[in-house]
Amino acid sequence: MNKDTNQNMALINAYRMDGLGNNFIIIDRRKNVLEISKDKIVSIANKKIAPFDQLITLEKEEKNTFPIKIYNPDGIEATACGNGARCVAYLIFQENKQKNISIKTKERVLGAEVVDKQNIKINMGKPKFGWEEVPLSESMDTKQVSIDLLEKEHVSGFCLNVGNPHIIFFVEDCSKIDIKKLGPKIENYRFFPERINVTFAQVLDKKNIKVNVWERGAGQTKACGTAACAVTVAASIKGLADKSLQIHFKEGNLQIDYKEEIFMAGPVSEVKKINLDI
């Protein structure tokens, strides 16, 4: 870490990666514990020099487990990020050729495996369905959550937690949804005390689902790993699709397999080193 005294900023080494266009900045804090405040994260996001959906810090290793912290562009810490965890696993693999890696998020420990070159599989753990676990603001059936501003246009949503909260709406054509208009309204709806990730899902057949995703704190994203997991669980429980699915995003697919736990596999980009002034 070098100090730029003229600008009173820290010039740090970081990495850029993406999973199907889901963009991340990864800052390695294993040796230099650099302070990353909410204001600094917002400042990096506003500069748009290195656009990101999430900023991830890689923390000091704990008993062969790699802790990470995940932040949205609004500076709020997120509890999970499947694509981001897959990218971190690949970064660690590039360092030491370790094919099985444990990634610790705020909410759970995720087991990752390097399947082959740039194809990373991760165990996202078990979904949670209780209204307190999502969480919702009051007791209700999490499989049928009706939101009054949507009732005329869409059926009720399916809420669950897969490391972070999600609501899924199954529609005939997800590409026709104005998610930039509806996404923030649903994200901040009164039922969701911690806000929520919003997905409109279109069942193509029993093995394939197309999605349109709005991430809390980040907005519309090209891909979202936890959304893919949430869609697979919701679709299988509702009998709309199988438990082994291809989830289609704009730049490619994720393979999701739901047993008791959720397994997600798919490509990640190569690691690109960048410098950040913060």
C-alpha positions as CSV (number, residue, x, y, z in Angstrom):
1,M,0.0,0.0,0.0
2,N,1.4,3.3,-1.1
3,K,0.5,6.7,0.3
4,D,-0.2,9.5,-2.2
5,T,0.4,12.6,0.0
6,N,-0.7,15.0,-2.7
7,Q,-4.2,13.6,-2.8
8,N,-4.2,12.2,0.7
9,M,-5.4,8.9,-0.7
10,A,-4.3,5.3,-0.4
11,L,-3.3,3.7,-3.7
12,I,-4.2,0.0,-3.2
13,N,-3.9,-3.1,-5.2
14,A,-7.2,-4.8,-6.0
15,Y,-8.8,-7.3,-8.4
16,R,-11.6,-7.2,-10.9
17,M,-13.6,-10.3,-11.7
18,D,-17.1,-11.2,-12.8
19,G,-19.4,-14.2,-13.0
20,L,-21.6,-13.9,-16.1
21,G,-21.3,-10.1,-16.0
22,N,-22.0,-9.9,-12.3
23,N,-19.1,-7.5,-11.5
24,F,-16.9,-7.5,-8.4
25,I,-14.0,-5.5,-7.0
26,I,-12.0,-7.7,-4.6
27,I,-9.7,-6.1,-2.0
28,D,-7.2,-8.3,-0.3
29,R,-7.0,-7.4,3.4
30,R,-5.1,-10.5,4.6
31,K,-1.9,-8.6,5.1
32,N,-2.9,-4.9,5.2
33,V,-6.0,-4.3,7.2
34,L,-7.1,-1.2,5.2
35,E,-10.1,0.6,6.6
36,I,-13.0,0.4,4.1
37,S,-15.8,2.7,5.3
38,K,-19.3,3.1,3.9
39,D,-18.4,6.5,2.5
40,K,-15.3,5.1,0.7
41,I,-17.3,2.4,-0.9
42,V,-19.9,4.9,-2.1
43,S,-17.1,7.1,-3.4
44,I,-15.6,4.2,-5.4
45,A,-19.0,3.4,-6.8
46,N,-19.8,7.0,-7.7
47,K,-16.5,7.5,-9.6
48,K,-17.4,4.6,-11.9
49,I,-13.8,4.1,-12.8
50,A,-14.2,0.4,-11.9
51,P,-18.0,-0.3,-11.9
52,F,-19.1,-3.1,-9.5
53,D,-22.2,-4.8,-8.3
54,Q,-20.5,-5.7,-5.1
55,L,-17.2,-4.8,-3.4
56,I,-15.6,-7.8,-1.6
57,T,-12.9,-7.8,1.0
58,L,-10.8,-10.9,1.6
59,E,-9.9,-11.2,5.2
60,K,-7.2,-13.0,7.1
61,E,-7.4,-16.8,6.9
62,E,-9.0,-18.7,9.8
63,K,-8.1,-22.4,10.1
64,N,-8.0,-22.9,6.3
65,T,-11.2,-20.9,5.9
66,F,-11.2,-17.7,3.9
67,P,-13.6,-15.0,5.4
68,I,-15.0,-12.4,3.1
69,K,-17.1,-9.3,3.6
70,I,-19.5,-8.2,0.9
71,Y,-20.7,-4.6,0.3
72,N,-23.2,-3.2,-2.1
73,P,-22.5,0.1,-4.0
74,D,-24.6,1.9,-1.4
75,G,-22.0,0.8,1.2
76,I,-24.3,-1.5,3.1
77,E,-22.9,-4.9,4.0
78,A,-24.6,-7.9,2.3
79,T,-24.8,-11.3,3.9
80,A,-24.2,-13.5,0.9
81,C,-23.1,-13.4,-2.8
82,G,-22.8,-16.7,-4.6
83,N,-21.0,-15.4,-7.8
84,G,-18.7,-13.3,-5.6
85,A,-17.8,-16.3,-3.5
86,R,-17.1,-18.3,-6.6
87,C,-14.8,-15.6,-7.9
88,V,-12.9,-15.5,-4.6
89,A,-12.5,-19.2,-4.7
90,Y,-10.9,-19.0,-8.2
91,L,-8.6,-16.2,-7.0
92,I,-7.4,-18.4,-4.1
93,F,-7.0,-21.3,-6.5
94,Q,-4.8,-19.2,-8.7
95,E,-2.5,-18.5,-5.7
96,N,-2.1,-22.0,-4.4
97,K,-3.8,-24.5,-6.7
98,Q,-6.1,-25.5,-3.8
99,K,-9.2,-27.1,-5.5
100,N,-11.4,-27.3,-2.4
101,I,-11.9,-24.0,-0.6
102,S,-14.1,-22.8,2.3
103,I,-15.4,-19.3,2.0
104,K,-16.9,-17.7,5.2
105,T,-19.6,-15.1,4.6
106,K,-21.4,-13.1,7.3
107,E,-24.2,-15.7,7.4
108,R,-22.6,-19.1,6.6
109,V,-19.6,-21.1,5.4
110,L,-19.6,-22.1,1.7
111,G,-17.7,-25.0,0.4
112,A,-16.2,-24.2,-3.1
113,E,-14.7,-26.6,-5.6
114,V,-12.7,-25.9,-8.8
115,V,-14.4,-28.2,-11.3
116,D,-12.2,-27.3,-14.2
117,K,-10.6,-24.1,-15.7
118,Q,-12.7,-21.2,-14.5
119,N,-15.7,-23.4,-13.7
120,I,-16.4,-23.1,-10.0
121,K,-19.0,-25.0,-8.0
122,I,-20.2,-23.9,-4.6
123,N,-22.4,-25.3,-1.9
124,M,-24.7,-22.5,-0.8
125,G,-26.2,-24.4,2.1
126,K,-29.9,-24.9,3.0
127,P,-32.6,-22.4,2.2
128,K,-34.7,-20.9,5.0
129,F,-38.5,-20.4,4.7
130,G,-39.7,-19.0,8.0
131,W,-41.1,-15.5,8.0
132,E,-38.6,-14.5,10.7
133,E,-35.8,-16.1,8.8
134,V,-36.4,-14.3,5.5
135,P,-37.0,-11.9,7.3
136,L,-40.5,-10.4,6.9
137,S,-42.0,-7.7,9.1
138,E,-45.0,-9.9,10.2
139,S,-46.2,-13.5,10.2
140,M,-47.5,-14.6,6.8
141,D,-47.2,-17.5,4.3
142,T,-43.8,-16.9,2.7
143,K,-44.8,-18.9,-0.3
144,Q,-47.6,-16.5,-1.2
145,V,-46.7,-12.9,-0.4
146,S,-49.0,-10.4,-2.0
147,I,-47.8,-6.9,-2.5
148,D,-50.6,-4.4,-3.1
149,L,-48.8,-2.3,-5.7
150,L,-48.4,-5.4,-7.8
151,E,-51.7,-7.3,-7.3
152,K,-53.3,-6.1,-10.5
153,E,-50.3,-7.2,-12.6
154,H,-48.7,-10.2,-11.0
155,V,-49.4,-13.2,-8.9
156,S,-48.0,-13.3,-5.3
157,G,-44.3,-13.7,-4.7
158,F,-42.4,-16.6,-3.1
159,C,-40.0,-15.4,-0.3
160,L,-37.1,-17.3,1.1
161,N,-33.5,-16.8,2.4
162,V,-30.6,-18.4,0.7
163,G,-27.9,-16.5,2.7
164,N,-29.8,-13.2,1.9
165,P,-33.5,-12.5,1.4
166,H,-35.3,-13.0,-2.0
167,I,-38.7,-12.7,-3.5
168,I,-39.5,-14.5,-6.7
169,F,-42.4,-13.7,-9.1
170,F,-43.1,-16.2,-11.9
171,V,-44.3,-14.5,-15.0
172,E,-44.9,-15.3,-18.7
173,D,-42.2,-13.0,-20.0
174,C,-39.6,-11.6,-17.6
175,S,-38.0,-9.4,-20.3
176,K,-41.2,-7.3,-20.5
177,I,-41.0,-6.4,-16.8
178,D,-39.9,-2.8,-16.1
179,I,-37.6,-3.9,-13.3
180,K,-36.0,-0.5,-12.9
181,K,-39.4,0.8,-11.9
182,L,-40.7,-2.1,-9.9
183,G,-37.4,-3.3,-8.4
184,P,-36.8,-0.4,-6.0
185,K,-40.5,-0.3,-4.9
186,I,-40.5,-4.0,-4.0
187,E,-37.0,-3.9,-2.5
188,N,-38.1,-1.2,0.0
189,Y,-41.6,-2.5,0.6
190,R,-42.9,-2.4,4.2
191,F,-42.9,-6.2,4.5
192,F,-39.1,-6.3,4.2
193,P,-37.2,-4.8,7.2
194,E,-33.8,-5.7,5.7
195,R,-35.0,-4.9,2.1
196,I,-35.0,-7.7,-0.4
197,N,-33.7,-9.0,-3.7
198,V,-36.3,-9.1,-6.4
199,T,-36.5,-11.6,-9.3
200,F,-39.0,-12.1,-12.1
201,A,-38.6,-15.6,-13.5
202,Q,-39.9,-17.1,-16.7
203,V,-40.1,-20.9,-16.9
204,L,-38.9,-22.0,-20.3
205,D,-39.4,-25.7,-19.5
206,K,-38.8,-28.1,-16.6
207,K,-35.0,-27.7,-17.0
208,N,-34.6,-24.0,-17.9
209,I,-35.7,-20.7,-16.4
210,K,-34.9,-17.2,-17.6
211,V,-34.6,-14.4,-15.0
212,N,-34.7,-10.6,-14.6
213,V,-33.0,-9.6,-11.4
214,W,-33.0,-6.5,-9.1
215,E,-30.4,-6.7,-6.3
216,R,-31.0,-4.7,-3.1
217,G,-28.5,-1.9,-2.9
218,A,-27.1,-2.6,-6.4
219,G,-30.0,-2.3,-8.8
220,Q,-30.5,-4.3,-12.0
221,T,-27.7,-6.8,-12.5
222,K,-26.7,-9.0,-15.4
223,A,-26.4,-12.0,-13.1
224,C,-27.0,-13.0,-9.4
225,G,-26.0,-16.3,-8.0
226,T,-28.2,-16.3,-4.9
227,A,-31.2,-15.3,-7.1
228,A,-30.5,-18.3,-9.3
229,C,-30.5,-20.5,-6.2
230,A,-33.7,-18.9,-4.9
231,V,-35.5,-19.3,-8.2
232,T,-34.6,-23.0,-8.4
233,V,-35.9,-23.7,-4.9
234,A,-39.1,-21.8,-5.4
235,A,-39.8,-23.3,-8.8
236,S,-39.2,-26.9,-7.6
237,I,-41.5,-26.4,-4.5
238,K,-44.2,-24.9,-6.7
239,G,-43.9,-27.8,-9.1
240,L,-43.0,-25.5,-12.0
241,A,-39.6,-27.1,-12.7
242,D,-37.1,-29.8,-11.7
243,K,-34.6,-29.5,-8.8
244,S,-31.8,-29.5,-11.3
245,L,-31.9,-26.4,-13.5
246,Q,-30.1,-24.1,-15.9
247,I,-30.8,-20.5,-14.9
248,H,-30.4,-18.2,-17.9
249,F,-28.9,-14.7,-17.6
250,K,-27.9,-12.2,-20.3
251,E,-24.3,-13.5,-20.6
252,G,-24.7,-17.2,-19.8
253,N,-26.2,-19.8,-17.5
254,L,-25.7,-21.1,-14.0
255,Q,-26.3,-24.8,-13.2
256,I,-28.3,-25.1,-9.9
257,D,-28.9,-28.4,-8.2
258,Y,-31.3,-28.4,-5.2
259,K,-31.2,-31.3,-2.8
260,E,-31.4,-30.5,0.9
261,E,-28.6,-28.0,0.1
262,I,-28.2,-25.8,-3.0
263,F,-25.2,-26.4,-5.3
264,M,-24.3,-23.7,-7.9
265,A,-21.8,-24.1,-10.7
266,G,-20.7,-21.9,-13.6
267,P,-17.9,-19.8,-15.1
268,V,-16.0,-17.0,-13.7
269,S,-13.7,-14.5,-15.5
270,E,-9.9,-14.4,-15.3
271,V,-8.4,-12.3,-12.5
272,K,-7.5,-8.7,-13.5
273,K,-5.3,-6.6,-11.2
274,I,-6.3,-3.0,-10.8
275,N,-5.2,0.0,-8.7
276,L,-7.7,1.9,-6.6
277,D,-7.4,5.3,-5.0
278,I,-9.4,5.4,-1.9
